[in-house]
Amino acid sequence: MPFRETLLNLAITAVLVLIITLVAILLKESRPVPVAAIPVGKAAPSAAAESGLPAAKAEFEVFPKAKLIESKNNEADTLRIKVKDSHEETVFTLYFADAPESSLTHPQLVQDQSRYFQISQDDVIKVGAEAATYVTGLLKDKPFTLLTRWEPVPDRSRYYALILVETEKGNVYLADLLMQKGYARLAGLSCDLPGGVKGADDYGLYLHKLSKEAREAKLGAWGVQ
């Protein structure tokens, strides 16, 4: 092989090696830095700042005389509630449970729920309205306690909460009742239950069991033909 051709091949090889090295360096520098997982029961440090709402408290604040405020915007899992004797009303969203939407206000969520329950979007809205009616009747008829750490829902003027309903069989979380009737799926933000009764993972497994039983019994969204 002529000396000139050998030098040319060596130059091309050197350039290729340099390009590959530079690309590798750029890819390494552009790779996102892993973000530490947020422990269950603790709000994301940036959530309050992004939503403009106060940071979540470490412990649940308990309101045993909460009162449901009927509103056309209420959903089975998102409710306007008065927790004190003042005229102030607050919107709360349940931990753990995501009930079918009762309107097309959030079309992407309706599509997602349609795929999950394997029903049409029209049926999602229908079941969502049915679930909202059930919850309204339940909370108007029976006393309930609201528990919240004032953890803000990102990009929404509302807070996460647990709702404990007084029933004939004792106090039951609203999330339990929604799962039992096939009116919700296990989704959204989780938390450890107050008083160390159950951790988020254990309670989530329990709700999953209730949802599976509702599916097998073809209740709520699972019973749509």
JOHUFEN-V156847 format. One record per backbone hydrogen bond with DSSP energy under -0.5 kcal/mol. NH is the residue of the N-H (numbers start at 1). CO is the residue of the C=O. Records with the same first field share a line. If there is no record, write none. Layout:
BEGIN
NH=CO  CO
END
This chain:
BEGIN
6=2
7=3
8=4
9=5
10=6
11=7
12=8
13=9
14=10
15=11
16=12
17=13
18=14
19=15
20=16
21=17
22=18
23=19
24=20
25=21
26=22
27=23
28=24
29=25
30=26
31=27
39=37
41=190
42=39
47=44
48=44
50=46
51=47
52=48
53=48
57=149
61=148
63=146
66=63  144
67=82
69=80
70=68
74=71
75=78
79=92
81=79  90
82=67
83=81
90=81
92=79
93=159
94=77
95=161
96=189
97=95
98=185
99=97
100=183
107=104
109=106
110=106
111=107
112=108
113=109
114=110
115=111
116=112
117=113
118=114
119=114
124=120
125=121
126=122
127=123
128=101  124
129=125
130=126
131=127
132=128
133=129
134=130
135=131
136=132
137=133
138=134
139=135
140=136
141=137
142=138
145=164
146=63
147=162
148=61
152=150
153=158
154=152
156=153
158=156
159=91
160=151
161=93
162=147
164=145
165=163  172
166=143
167=165  170
170=167
172=165
174=163
176=173
177=173
178=174
179=175
180=176
181=177
182=179
183=178
184=178
185=98
187=96  185
193=198
196=193
197=194
203=199
204=200
205=201
206=202
207=203
208=204
209=205
210=206
211=207
212=208
213=209
214=210
215=211
216=212
217=213
218=215
219=214
221=182
222=219
223=220
224=221
END
